[in-house]
């Protein structure tokens, strides 16, 4: 088991509560953009930096275990009125333990964060599957995704890992 210090930033950032119920992180997950920047809870990353799919390494016991990764924005389209809550940015299933997301099955392609108003949270949630090819995506809509209902419908239970970053619209001149 990992220390309480791992879950604390998820509680403070309201990921626990808004997106998932309280859980005990027990699998290591590393999310790295552009081979250089590891996602850390609550840190801000500019949208231009997260435009391409990150490398997500998953721990676990061995390659026989399988995991589902989802990336959502619980603050879409704006934190003050998140009526698209939750917006699904990415989903990969059947990721073998001790590998990375590129070994899984992409159920929803990566859509880069593009916050227009306010500071958005982008949350990566990892679930352990009970077997391969057991997870289904009931809708192809990215809007109104619900992590809890998805987990319940697929018998996934509580997450085994989660991490989030913040992003806001980049300031500056627009190029033509």
QUILIN-V138164 format. One record per run of one state. SS is the DSSP state (@ for helix, = for strand, . for the rest). FROM is the first residue (numbers start at 0). TO is the last residue. If there is no record, write none. Layout:
<<SS,FROM,TO> <SS,FROM,TO>>
This chain:
<<.,0,2> <@,3,11> <.,12,13> <@,14,17> <.,18,18> <=,19,19> <.,20,27> <=,28,32> <.,33,35> <=,36,37> <.,38,42> <=,43,43> <.,44,45> <@,46,49> <.,50,53> <=,54,57> <.,58,64> <=,65,72> <.,73,76> <=,77,77> <.,78,79> <=,80,80> <.,81,85> <=,86,95> <.,96,98> <=,99,99> <@,100,102> <.,103,103> <=,104,107> <.,108,115> <=,116,116> <.,117,117> <=,118,127> <.,128,145> <@,146,152> <.,153,159> <=,160,167> <.,168,175>>
